[in-house]
Structure formats: C-alpha cells, structure tokens
Amino acid sequence: MAGEYMQSIKVTLILCSCFFAYGTYWADWAFDYFLLWANPAEHPNAVSRATLYYATQSEAPNILKYIPFANLMIAAVGFSAGLAHMSDANILFDGASLVLMLFGLSTHTTSVRPGLEVITTSDNEEDITASLKNIAAAHFMIVLAITGIIGLQIAHYFVMKKTAKAGRNSSSNNNINSNSNNAATGTTTAAISSSKKNK
C-alpha cells in the first residue's frame, strides 16, 4: 500500500512538471508556429516579432531564468520517489521517461541556448532567421518528448492500479479459501467428536 501511494505521488509530480513545461512552450508556440508551419509570404512580420520576443526573453531578470530549474527539481523529486521503489515497471516506464527528459534537456542546451545567443548578438538577418527556425524546431521536439513522458507515466499509473487490484483480489480469494478450509476442518472435527461420543 505504501509503495502504491509513493508511485501515485511520483506520477503526480512528474505530470505537474510536464504540464508546467507545456505552458511555457505554449507561449513560445505563438511565435514558433509562423516560423515552422506558416507561409512566410503571408506573415512577413513573423521573423521580426519572434526576434523581439526572444530578445526580450533573453533579457529577463535572472530570477525568472531560474524558474525552469525549480520545475526540473519537481520532476527530479518525482523520479526519485519512483526509483526508490525499484520494480520492473519502474525501470521500464521511468527509465524511458528519463531518457526522454535527457533528450529534451540536451536539445535545449544544443539548439535553443546557442540560438538565443545569436539572436541577441548578431546583426545578420539570415543567421537570426536560421536561429529562430532552429529554436522553433527544438521546441517542437521538446514538446514531443514531454508528451512521451506524459504518456509513459499515465500508462504506468494504470498498470500499477491494475496490478494492485489484482493483488488485492488474489489476497481476498486466499482469505476466503483459508476461511473455507478452516470451516471444513472445524466441521470434520465436530463430526468426529460427535461420532466418538455416540460410540
């Protein structure tokens, strides 16, 4: 029961972290969409708007830049709670989720951060446009990784619930069988005693 409760806490923390990240990238999507999926001729101001947005984001106060680390800590606590209960399901679902999280972090480090530096330091419009598209593509890949983590954790939750229910049913059946055996033994003993008295 304690293990099941810990797993529920783990899933809750990881999902909270994922949906917080969803909110962050949803704000970026308002600018990324026009760089990846829209016709540039129909939206000539898409690059300038995205440049202003990401340049402003880069100049945000440092305390705001540390907020994503708090979100990562929430996810880390969730994964720690799950890995503390080392089972085959944890290794499968949480291991795959960790791989996706590391993929998202590496994508942010190798694509988003360098792109932001180019936007804030370069005057070359082609370099800035290429960096904006790289950032938009990286955000899309990160969102796919987050979606994969959510899917894995929800699947783990239902597998865990099904396994726990099966365990409880098995325990209940064992108790019923044990009680039936005890009752049968008691009846047999009573019959033997009664037979001896009659003799």
N, C-alpha and C positions, 0 to 999 in steps of 0.2 A: 504493500500500500504506500509506504514512504517512497519507494522507487518510482511508482506511478505518479505520485504528487510532484516529485522532483522533475520528472520528464515533462509534465504539464507546464511547470514553471519555465523550463528550458525552451519549450516551443513558444510560449507567450513572449518571452524576452526577445527571442530571435525574430519573431514576427513583428513585434513593435519596432525593432531596429530596422527591419526591411521596409516597413511602411513609412517610417520617418525618411528613409533614403528615397523612397518613391516620391514623397512630397518635394524633396529637394530637386530631384531631376525633372519633376513635372514643371517646376518654374523655369528650368532651362529649356524644356521642350518647346515652350512658346517661341523661342528663337531658333532652336536646332531644327525644327520642322522645316522651315523655309530654306535651310541650307542643304538638307538631305533629300526631301521629298517633293518640294515645290519647284516650279519652273522659274529660274532666276529672272527671266524677261518679264514675268508677271509681278515680280516683287523686287524691284530694283533697289529698294532701301533695306533689304534683308541683311546684307553684309554690314552696313553702317550701324544698324540697330543692334546687331549681335556684337559688333566691336565695342560699342558704347556700353552694352550690358556687361560683357566680360571684363572690360577695363575697369568699370565701376566695382565689379565683384572683387577684382584683384586688389583694389584699394580699400576694401572693407577693414574695419578695426580688427586687430589680431584676435580679440576675444571671440569674434564671430567665426574666425577661421578655425578655432579650436573646437567648435560645437560638433563637427563631424567626428572628432576623436571621442567625445562623450558617447556618441551613437555607436561607435565601434566597441567601446568598453561595455555597453549594454549587450551587444552581440557576443562579446568575449565571455561575459559572465554566463550568458545562456549556454554557450558551447561548453564551458567548464562544468556547468551543472549537468549537462548531458553526458560528457565524457567521464564524469565521476562515477557514473553507473555504466561500466563497460559491458555492453552486451553486443551480440551480433548486429542487432538492429541499429544501435548507436554507431557502430563502426561503419555500417553501410550508409545510413542517411546523414549522420553528422559529418562523416568523412567526406562524402560527396559535397555537402554544403560548405565545408571548409575549403575544399578545392575551388569551388565557385567564388567564394569570398576572396580568396587569394588572387584569383584571376581578375576580379573586379578591382582590387587594390593595385595590382600591377598595371592594369590598363590605365587607371587614373594617374599613376606615377609616370608611366612612359609616354602617355599621349596627352592627357589633359594639362598637367603641370607645364610641360615644355610649350604647349600651345598658348597657354596664358602668358608665359614669358615673352613669346614672340609678339603677341597682340599688344603688350604694354611697352615693348622696346623697339619694335621695328616700324619703319615708315613705308615699307614696300607693300603695296596693296595686294599683290599676288601671294606673298608669304602670309599675310594676315588672313586672306581668304582660305588658303590651304590649311592654315592652323585652325580656323573656325570649323571647317569641314571635318578635320581630324577630331576636334573636340566633340562635335555632334555625333560622329560615328562611335567614338569611345563611350559617350553617354548612353547610346543605344545598346551597345554591347554590355555595359554595366547593368542596365535595366534588365536585359535578358538574363544575366547571371543572378540578379536579385529575384527575378521571377522563378528561376530554377530552385533557388534556396527555399522560397515560399512553398513551392510545390512539394519539395522533399520533406519539409517539416510538417506540412499538413498530412501527407501520406504517412509519415512516421507516427503522427498523433493517432490516426485511425487504426493503424496496425497495432499500436500499443493498447488502445482501447479494446480492440477485438481480442488480443491475446489475454488481457486482464480478465475480460468477460469469460473467455473460455476456461481460464484458470479457476475463476470463482465457481463456474458451473461444475467443473470437474471435482472441486473440493466439496461442493454441495452434494453431488452424487455419491462421493465416497462416504460422506457423513450418513446419508440415507442408507447406503448399503451396510455400513457399520452398525447402525441402529437396528436394521432388519435382522442382521446376523445375531446381534445381542438379544433381540426379542425371541428369535427362533431358538437360541441356546437356552434362554430362560424358560420357554415353553417346554422344550425337551427335558430339561432338568426337573421341572414341576411334574411332568408326566411320569418320569422315572420314580420320583419320590412318591407320587400317588400310587404307583403300581406296587412299590415295596410295601407301603402301608396296607394295601389290600391283601397282600400275601400274609 
